[in-house]
Amino acid sequence: MGGEDDSWTTKAADLATESTVMRQVLAVHPILLTLPELIREIAGEDPGFAERDALERAVRDLGGVGLLHRQGEFVVPTRAALHFSELLDR
């Protein structure tokens, strides 16, 4: 039973990190951020390994579901993410 609680906590933390990443990328759009810049903006100048890893996973996972693109060194929202953001702002 304890393992299930741990995985739920991890899932909740991962979703919270993904939400933070999306909010930041959408907030600065159309300014382009590199992954290191995005990490610095969210976690500060000297994030620990766990923070960096969580943010890198969030970017990877958001790319996997079609909300972010990696264009060279930059992290950018997809058209779908931008459109959904516009819908939420109405």
Buried (B, 14 or more C-beta within 10 A) or exposed (E): EEEEEEEEEEEEEBEEBBEBBBEBBBEBBEEBBEBEBBBBBBBEEEBEEEBBEBBBBBBEBBBEEEBBBEEEEBBBBBEEBBEBBEEEEE
